[in-house]
Amino acid sequence: MVIKRASKSPKIKLFVLDTNVLMHDPTSLYRFEEHDLFVPIMTLEELDGNKKGMSEVARNARQASRMLDEIVRACPESIDNGINLSDASHGQATGKLFLQTEAIDLHLPPGLPTGRGDNHILAVVAFLAKRFSKRPVILVSKDINMRIKARALGLEAQDYFNDKVLEDTELLYAGARELPADFWDTHGANLESGKRDDGRTYYRLHGPLATELTANEFVFQDARESPFDAWVTEQHGNTVTLETLTDFSHHKNNVWGITARNREQNFALNLLMHPEIDFVSLLGHAGTGKTLLTLAAGLTQVLDAKRYSEIIMTRVTVPVGEDIGFLPGTEEEKMAPWMGALEDNLDVLNGTVDEGGDWGRAATRDLIRSRIKIKSLNFMRGRTFLNKFLIIDEAQNLTPKQMKTLITRAGPGTKVVCLGNIAQIDTPYLTEGSSGLTFVVDRFKGWPHSGHITLQRGERSRLADHAAEVL
């Protein structure tokens, strides 16, 4: 008998963990509330086989092994009857952890040999489902094909959901909202207006609408004679202060020769150029201008305003954590194949320099390149960036843990900008709801020194816009 104590309540489920769940989130051992967990011997074998190396997967495998070791060492006498996770986690969970301690009969259809790790785990699930027929036995796996095979065999299977920030990404914070058409008529009595020292107009809003707004959220309305664009600069209970924006669509306010082509780009440039905003996240599909606006703002603040010493740009190399050592050259040369977007946008920005003809543009190009450093994500641990403009490109391919690792590298005076499109995730086992980019957008919402905007409109070309709609 593998499990010597069956739960008295049929509501207490028995979850069988696939290896990829532990390698994706080692803390998943404490994420199943009152339910019991079963770890097959093959899962432990695969953890052992993936523990070597410096990749994120290897680090997670080592962490999962350490956590299992701590749990077992805390209650070694309970290993046959199940280890109470509430004792090991100091009250964070109430279920039990069962390890496969005995050999079991593995029976699967001939087309699924149990020599393979996935099929071995499926056979364990089938055995447990038969052994505890009155209790829900459920395989938890991040592998879609694994779940399909399980269901084809009549077994219950589900994805690991506890790492998801949002169940529905349609609810993800957009960073901007349109004011009701009757806003000025309805809320006029609750508004106080005035002028700042820098000539900007501000409005203090009281009432229920004010409680719905968050710090650095943008508001807009087109129903007036002239469009109204503002953002929340202060929030105190049911009172917020709305302040008009810098109009970066006007040529006099151009950023490295770039002007905003639509409302969301203007919002983005206000965030990117504001010295008190330490963290900015920009979402949007290809061609909305995320990288171009960010590089233009970075170059202006590095070379003109001298606010930052240099631009650091990094992005995840797909697959995640792959060693780039097989490519020749320096770290920047190894990263070059993944930095095509940087080169394309630098060509656009260099074309905005009119002075000095070809010689002036060549000198500017050399100056720009000397102030932009390309770094690999693989070597970010232990580093601290002081007074840098840090750009994290393709951030949708990062896990929440990787995102935390990167953002916590920021030292005094550093600004971090995350760019990405959650509809284009290339990393295995990540979804729109569990992406690190979704994670930071949701967690930084409302912090006075952060801002987010979702860019809606493509500005690349009419061909690209049409292709995005019809293909």
C-alpha positions in Angstrom: 0.0 0.0 0.0 1.4 3.4 -1.0 -0.8 5.7 1.1 -1.5 4.2 4.4 -4.0 6.9 5.5 -6.9 7.9 3.2 -8.7 11.1 3.9 -11.9 10.8 5.9 -13.5 13.6 3.8 -14.2 13.0 0.1 -13.7 16.7 -0.5 -10.0 16.4 0.3 -8.4 15.8 -3.0 -5.2 14.0 -3.8 -3.0 15.9 -6.2 -0.2 14.1 -8.0 2.5 16.6 -9.0 4.3 16.4 -12.3 7.9 17.4 -12.3 7.4 20.5 -14.4 5.1 22.0 -11.7 7.9 21.9 -9.1 10.5 23.2 -11.6 8.1 26.0 -12.5 7.2 27.0 -8.9 9.1 25.2 -6.1 6.7 26.8 -3.6 3.8 24.9 -5.2 4.1 22.4 -2.3 2.4 24.9 -0.1 -0.2 26.1 -2.6 -2.9 23.4 -2.4 -4.5 24.5 0.9 -6.2 21.6 2.7 -5.6 19.0 -0.1 -3.0 16.2 0.0 -0.1 15.9 -2.4 1.6 12.8 -3.8 5.1 13.0 -5.3 6.0 9.9 -7.5 9.5 8.5 -7.4 9.9 9.5 -11.1 9.3 13.1 -10.2 12.2 13.0 -7.7 14.3 11.2 -10.3 13.6 13.9 -12.9 14.3 16.7 -10.4 17.7 15.1 -9.8 18.4 14.9 -13.5 17.6 18.7 -14.0 19.4 20.1 -11.0 22.8 20.8 -12.7 23.5 24.1 -14.4 22.9 27.9 -14.0 19.5 28.0 -15.8 16.3 29.1 -14.1 15.0 25.5 -14.5 18.1 24.1 -12.7 17.8 26.6 -9.9 14.2 25.8 -9.4 14.9 22.0 -9.4 17.5 22.5 -6.7 15.1 24.7 -4.6 12.3 22.2 -4.9 14.7 19.4 -3.8 15.8 21.5 -0.8 12.2 22.2 0.2 11.3 18.5 0.0 14.3 17.7 2.1 13.3 20.2 4.7 9.8 18.8 4.9 11.0 15.2 5.2 13.6 16.1 7.8 11.0 17.9 9.9 8.9 14.8 10.3 10.9 11.7 9.2 8.7 9.4 11.3 5.6 10.4 9.3 7.0 9.6 5.9 4.9 6.4 5.5 1.6 7.9 6.8 2.0 11.3 5.1 3.8 14.4 6.4 1.6 17.2 7.7 2.5 20.2 5.6 1.1 22.6 8.3 4.0 21.5 10.6 6.6 22.0 7.9 5.3 25.4 6.7 4.4 26.8 10.1 0.7 26.9 9.6 0.6 27.9 5.9 -1.0 24.6 4.7 -3.1 21.9 6.2 -2.8 19.0 3.8 -0.3 16.1 3.8 2.6 15.2 1.6 2.9 11.6 0.5 6.1 10.2 -1.2 6.1 7.0 -3.2 7.9 4.7 -0.8 6.9 1.3 -2.4 6.9 -0.3 -5.8 3.6 -0.3 -7.5 2.1 -2.2 -10.5 2.3 0.0 -13.6 -0.4 -0.8 -16.1 -0.9 1.3 -19.3 -1.9 0.6 -22.9 0.9 -1.0 -24.9 1.4 2.2 -26.9 2.5 4.0 -23.7 5.6 2.3 -22.4 6.3 3.1 -18.8 10.0 3.6 -19.4 9.3 7.2 -20.3 9.1 9.6 -17.3 5.7 11.1 -18.3 4.1 7.7 -18.8 5.5 6.4 -15.6 3.8 9.2 -13.7 0.6 8.6 -15.6 0.7 4.9 -14.5 1.1 6.1 -10.9 -1.9 8.3 -11.3 -3.9 5.4 -12.7 -2.9 3.2 -9.8 -3.9 5.8 -7.2 -7.2 6.5 -8.9 -8.0 2.8 -8.8 -6.7 2.4 -5.3 -8.7 5.3 -3.9 -11.8 5.2 -6.1 -13.9 7.2 -3.6 -11.5 10.1 -3.6 -10.6 12.6 -6.3 -7.1 11.8 -7.6 -5.9 14.6 -9.9 -2.7 15.0 -12.0 -1.3 18.5 -11.9 0.9 19.3 -14.9 2.0 22.3 -16.9 2.5 20.0 -19.9 -0.6 20.2 -22.2 0.1 16.9 -23.9 0.5 15.2 -20.5 -2.9 16.4 -19.5 -4.4 15.3 -22.8 -2.9 11.8 -22.4 -4.2 11.6 -18.8 -7.8 12.5 -19.9 -7.6 10.0 -22.8 -6.9 7.4 -20.2 -9.9 8.5 -18.1 -7.8 10.3 -15.5 -8.5 13.7 -14.0 -5.8 16.3 -14.9 -5.5 20.1 -14.6 -3.1 22.9 -15.1 -1.3 24.5 -12.2 -3.3 27.7 -11.6 -1.8 29.1 -8.4 0.9 31.1 -10.2 -1.7 33.1 -12.2 -2.0 36.7 -11.3 -5.3 37.1 -13.2 -7.7 34.5 -14.4 -8.9 36.9 -17.2 -6.3 39.1 -18.8 -9.1 41.4 -20.0 -9.2 42.6 -16.4 -5.5 43.6 -16.5 -4.9 47.2 -15.5 -4.7 49.4 -18.7 -3.2 52.5 -17.1 -5.8 54.9 -18.6 -9.6 55.3 -18.6 -12.1 57.5 -20.4 -14.1 59.9 -18.3 -17.9 59.7 -18.7 -19.4 62.1 -21.3 -21.2 64.0 -18.6 -18.2 64.2 -16.3 -18.0 68.0 -16.2 -21.7 68.4 -15.5 -21.9 65.6 -12.9 -18.6 66.3 -11.1 -18.2 70.0 -11.7 -19.3 70.8 -8.2 -16.7 68.5 -6.8 -13.8 70.0 -8.7 -11.3 72.6 -7.6 -8.9 73.9 -10.2 -5.7 76.0 -10.1 -2.3 76.5 -11.6 1.0 75.0 -10.7 4.3 77.0 -10.6 5.3 75.4 -13.9 2.1 76.6 -15.6 0.2 73.2 -15.5 -3.4 73.2 -14.6 -4.5 70.9 -11.8 -8.0 69.7 -10.6 -8.9 68.3 -7.3 -11.6 65.7 -7.5 -13.8 64.5 -4.6 -16.3 61.8 -4.5 -16.8 58.1 -5.5 -15.0 58.4 -8.9 -11.8 59.6 -7.0 -11.7 56.4 -5.0 -11.6 54.3 -8.2 -8.6 56.1 -9.6 -5.0 55.0 -8.8 -1.7 57.0 -8.6 -0.3 57.9 -12.1 -3.4 56.6 -13.9 -4.3 58.6 -17.0 -7.8 60.0 -17.7 -9.1 61.5 -21.0 -12.2 62.8 -22.7 -13.0 63.8 -26.2 -16.5 65.2 -25.6 -15.3 68.7 -24.8 -14.4 71.4 -27.4 -10.8 70.5 -26.9 -9.6 67.0 -25.8 -8.9 66.7 -22.1 -5.9 64.6 -21.0 -4.6 64.4 -17.4 -3.1 62.0 -14.9 -3.5 61.4 -11.2 -0.5 62.9 -9.4 -1.8 62.7 -5.8 -4.3 60.5 -4.0 -5.6 60.9 -0.5 -8.7 58.8 0.4 -11.6 60.0 -1.7 -9.7 63.0 -3.1 -7.3 62.9 -6.1 -5.4 65.6 -7.9 -5.5 65.5 -11.7 -2.8 67.4 -13.5 -2.6 68.2 -17.2 0.2 66.6 -19.3 3.1 67.7 -21.3 2.1 67.5 -24.9 4.7 65.4 -26.6 2.8 65.4 -29.8 3.9 68.9 -30.4 7.3 69.3 -32.2 8.6 71.7 -29.6 8.4 68.9 -27.0 10.0 66.3 -29.2 12.1 63.6 -27.6 15.2 62.9 -29.6 13.3 64.0 -32.7 10.4 61.7 -31.9 6.9 63.0 -31.2 3.8 61.1 -30.0 1.5 60.0 -32.8 -1.4 59.1 -30.6 -2.8 59.6 -27.1 -1.3 56.4 -25.6 2.2 57.3 -26.9 1.8 60.7 -25.3 0.9 59.0 -22.0 3.9 56.7 -22.3 6.3 59.6 -22.9 5.0 61.5 -19.9 5.9 58.4 -17.8 9.2 57.8 -19.5 10.4 61.4 -19.1 9.2 62.0 -15.5 12.1 62.0 -13.1 10.0 60.7 -10.2 8.7 57.6 -12.0 11.2 54.8 -11.2 9.3 51.9 -12.9 7.4 52.0 -16.2 5.7 49.1 -18.0 4.5 49.4 -21.6 2.3 46.7 -23.2 1.2 46.6 -26.8 1.4 44.6 -30.0 4.1 44.9 -32.6 4.4 48.4 -34.1 2.9 50.4 -31.3 6.2 52.1 -30.6 7.2 50.6 -27.3 10.9 50.3 -28.0 11.3 53.4 -30.1 9.7 55.7 -27.5 11.7 54.1 -24.7 15.0 54.4 -26.5 14.3 58.0 -27.5 13.4 58.9 -23.8 16.5 57.0 -22.6 18.9 58.8 -25.0 17.5 62.2 -24.2 17.9 61.7 -20.5 21.4 60.1 -20.8 23.0 62.4 -23.4 21.0 65.7 -23.0 19.6 65.9 -19.5 22.5 63.7 -18.0 19.9 62.2 -15.6 21.3 58.7 -16.1 24.8 57.5 -16.9 23.9 55.0 -19.6 21.3 52.7 -21.0 21.3 49.0 -20.1 19.2 46.8 -22.4 18.4 43.1 -21.8 15.9 40.5 -22.9 15.3 36.9 -22.3 16.9 34.5 -24.8 14.4 31.8 -25.9 14.4 29.2 -24.6 14.6 30.7 -21.1 18.0 30.6 -19.5 19.8 28.9 -22.4 23.5 29.4 -22.2 24.6 31.7 -24.9 28.2 30.6 -24.7 28.1 28.6 -27.9 28.0 31.9 -29.9 31.3 33.5 -30.7 32.5 36.9 -29.3 31.8 39.1 -26.3 28.6 39.2 -24.2 27.2 41.9 -26.4 28.1 40.1 -29.6 26.5 36.9 -28.3 23.3 38.9 -27.6 23.3 40.6 -31.0 21.0 37.9 -32.7 18.3 38.7 -30.2 18.7 42.5 -30.4 17.4 43.2 -33.9 14.7 45.5 -32.6 17.4 47.7 -31.0 19.3 48.0 -34.2 16.1 48.9 -36.2 15.1 51.6 -33.7 18.5 53.1 -33.5 18.5 53.5 -37.3 15.2 55.4 -37.0 16.5 57.6 -34.1 19.8 58.3 -35.9 17.8 59.5 -38.9 16.3 62.3 -36.7 19.7 64.0 -36.4 19.9 66.7 -39.1 23.0 68.6 -38.1 26.3 67.9 -39.8 25.1 65.7 -42.6 26.6 62.2 -42.9 29.6 63.0 -40.7 27.3 64.3 -38.0 25.0 61.3 -38.2 28.1 58.9 -38.0 29.4 60.7 -35.0 26.0 60.6 -33.3 25.7 56.9 -34.1 29.1 56.2 -32.4 28.1 58.3 -29.4 24.8 56.5 -29.0 26.3 53.1 -29.2 28.9 54.0 -26.6 26.1 54.8 -24.1 24.0 51.7 -24.7 25.1 48.4 -23.1 23.6 45.1 -24.0 23.5 42.6 -21.1 22.5 39.0 -20.9 19.8 38.0 -18.5 21.8 34.9 -17.5 24.4 37.1 -15.7 22.2 39.5 -13.9 22.3 37.9 -10.5 24.4 39.7 -7.9 24.6 42.9 -9.9 23.5 46.4 -8.8 22.8 49.1 -11.4 23.5 52.6 -10.2 22.0 55.6 -12.1 21.1 53.5 -15.1 18.2 53.5 -17.6 17.4 49.8 -17.6 15.2 48.4 -20.4 13.8 44.9 -20.2 12.6 44.0 -23.7 10.2 41.0 -24.4 9.4 41.0 -20.7 6.3 38.7 -21.4 8.8 35.8 -21.6 10.0 36.2 -18.0 8.6 34.4 -15.1 7.6 36.4 -12.0 10.7 35.1 -10.2 13.0 36.2 -13.1 11.2 39.6 -13.1 11.8 40.1 -9.4 15.5 39.1 -9.9 15.9 41.8 -12.6 14.0 44.7 -10.9 15.7 44.2 -7.6 19.0 44.9 -9.4 18.0 48.6 -9.5 20.2 50.8 -7.3 19.7 54.5 -6.4 18.9 56.7 -9.4 18.0 53.8 -11.7 14.8 53.7 -13.9 13.4 50.4 -15.0 11.3 50.1 -18.1 9.5 46.8 -19.0 8.3 46.3 -22.6 6.3 43.4 -24.0 3.2 41.9 -25.6 1.5 39.2 -23.5 -0.1 37.8 -26.7 3.3 36.7 -27.9 4.7 34.4 -25.1 7.4 32.0 -26.3 8.4 30.5 -23.0 7.1 27.0 -22.2 4.6 26.8 -19.3 4.0 30.6 -19.2 0.6 32.0 -20.1 -0.9 35.5 -20.3 -2.1 35.2 -16.7 1.1 33.9 -15.2 3.7 36.0 -17.2 6.1 38.1 -15.2 5.0 41.1 -17.2 1.4 40.6 -16.1 2.7 40.1 -12.5 4.5 43.4 -12.3 1.7 45.4 -14.0 -0.7 44.1 -11.4 1.6 44.4 -8.4 3.0 47.9 -9.1 -0.5 49.4 -9.8 -1.0 52.4 -7.6 2.6 52.8 -6.4 3.3 56.6 -6.6 6.7 56.0 -8.4 5.5 53.6 -11.1 3.2 53.9 -14.1 1.8 51.7 -16.8 0.1 52.2 -20.2 -1.2 49.8 -22.8 -0.5 51.0 -26.3 -3.5 50.2 -28.5 -2.7 51.7 -31.9 0.0 50.5 -34.3 2.1 53.1 -36.0 4.5 51.0 -38.0 2.8 51.1 -41.4 -0.7 50.6 -42.9 0.5 47.2 -44.2 1.6 46.1 -40.7 -1.7 47.4 -39.2 -3.8 45.6 -41.8 -1.8 42.3 -41.3 -2.3 42.5 -37.6 -6.1 42.6 -38.1 -6.6 40.0 -40.8 -3.8 37.5 -40.3 
